[in-house]
Amino acid sequence: MSNPTTSDQFWSQAYDKGRDYMLITPQVLSKLLSFTDDTAPKTCLDIGCGTSQLTRELYHRGYTCVGVDGSSSAIKSAQSLTTVSPERLQYLHFDIEHDDIETLPLQPYGLITCKLVYAFINDKPAFLERVKQLLVPNGIFVVITPHVD
């Protein structure tokens, strides 16, 4: 799905039908956060935030977050589920492979998450280079992908 418009339409259809994706339990999130460096900024970029469950959880754990998703419907849903100040939690319709990363707020990030997105990235080396540019040197990048039995 290399065409951003087609990608938005594809994923938005799923969200418009009420689809949501794997939730992260508080225990798993605590384990992930145990690897963070206390000196890294408490800023987070959640790539592929979907309806924003992970983004909101990180906000409630003290992070200033930006959630991005290629689906305009997912972003609308995330915004409708969020009632906090947009200075610490914001959502952007953003294609991480094609849009200008310089336009993302709060850079650089101490934490970047990518839940159930990596498998759909077309140019993985270019994507990883973008992540590297957005991450502080002591930050962490968390990729969550399904385990296939």
C-alpha positions in Angstrom: 0.0 0.0 0.0 2.4 2.7 -1.2 -0.2 5.2 -2.1 -1.0 7.4 0.9 -4.6 8.1 -0.2 -5.3 4.4 -0.8 -3.8 3.6 2.5 -6.0 6.2 4.3 -9.1 4.8 2.6 -8.2 1.2 3.4 -7.5 1.8 7.1 -10.3 4.3 7.5 -12.8 1.8 6.2 -11.8 -0.6 9.0 -12.1 2.1 11.7 -15.4 3.3 10.2 -16.8 -0.2 10.7 -15.8 0.0 14.4 -12.6 -2.0 14.1 -9.9 -1.6 16.8 -6.7 -3.4 17.3 -4.8 -5.2 20.1 -4.8 -3.3 23.4 -1.7 -3.0 25.6 -2.3 -4.1 29.2 -1.0 -1.9 32.0 1.4 -4.6 33.0 3.0 -4.9 29.6 3.2 -1.1 29.4 5.0 -1.0 32.8 7.5 -3.5 31.5 8.1 -1.5 28.3 8.6 1.7 30.3 11.1 0.0 32.6 13.6 0.2 29.8 13.4 3.9 29.4 16.2 6.2 30.5 15.1 8.6 33.3 17.2 11.4 31.7 15.4 11.1 28.4 12.6 13.7 27.8 9.1 12.4 28.6 8.0 13.1 25.1 6.4 10.3 23.0 5.6 9.8 19.4 3.1 7.0 18.9 3.3 5.9 15.2 0.1 4.3 14.1 -1.8 5.4 17.2 -5.2 4.2 15.9 -7.9 5.0 18.3 -5.2 6.1 20.8 -5.3 3.6 23.6 -1.5 3.4 24.0 -1.1 7.2 23.4 -3.6 8.0 26.2 -2.0 5.5 28.6 1.4 7.1 28.0 -0.1 10.5 28.6 -1.6 9.3 32.0 1.9 8.1 32.9 3.3 11.6 32.5 4.3 11.7 28.9 3.6 14.6 26.5 2.4 12.7 23.4 1.9 13.0 19.7 -0.2 10.2 18.1 0.0 9.9 14.4 -1.9 7.6 12.1 -2.4 7.3 8.3 -6.1 6.8 8.8 -8.1 10.0 9.1 -11.0 8.0 10.6 -8.6 6.7 13.3 -7.5 10.2 14.2 -11.1 11.4 14.4 -11.9 8.6 16.7 -8.8 9.3 18.9 -9.8 12.9 19.1 -13.3 12.0 20.1 -12.1 9.8 22.9 -9.7 12.4 24.4 -10.8 15.3 26.6 -7.4 16.5 27.8 -5.3 19.6 26.9 -3.9 19.4 23.4 -0.6 20.8 24.7 0.3 17.5 26.2 -1.7 15.1 24.0 -2.3 15.7 20.3 -3.2 13.6 17.2 -2.2 14.2 13.6 -3.3 12.6 10.4 0.2 11.8 9.2 1.8 9.2 6.9 5.1 8.3 8.5 6.6 7.1 5.2 5.6 10.1 3.1 4.9 13.2 5.1 7.7 15.6 6.2 8.9 14.6 9.7 10.1 18.1 10.3 6.5 19.2 10.8 6.0 16.9 13.8 5.8 18.8 17.1 7.8 18.2 20.3 11.0 16.8 18.6 13.1 15.0 19.5 11.3 12.2 21.3 12.4 10.2 24.4 10.1 7.4 23.4 8.8 6.3 20.0 6.2 3.5 19.9 5.1 1.6 16.8 2.3 -0.9 17.6 1.1 -3.2 14.8 2.5 -1.0 12.1 6.0 -2.2 11.2 4.8 -5.1 9.1 3.0 -2.6 6.8 6.0 -0.3 6.3 7.1 -0.5 2.6 10.7 0.8 3.0 11.8 -0.4 6.4 15.4 1.0 6.2 14.1 4.5 5.3 11.5 4.2 8.1 14.1 3.3 10.7 16.3 6.2 9.5 13.3 8.5 10.1 12.8 7.1 13.6 16.5 7.5 14.4 16.3 11.2 13.3 13.3 11.7 15.7 14.7 9.9 18.7 17.0 11.4 21.3 20.3 9.5 21.7 19.2 7.9 25.0 15.6 7.4 23.9 14.0 4.1 23.1 12.1 2.8 20.1 9.5 0.1 20.9 8.1 -2.0 18.1 5.1 -4.1 19.0 4.2 -6.7 16.4 2.0 -9.8 16.6 3.4 -13.1 17.4 2.5 -15.7 14.9 2.0 -19.2 16.3 
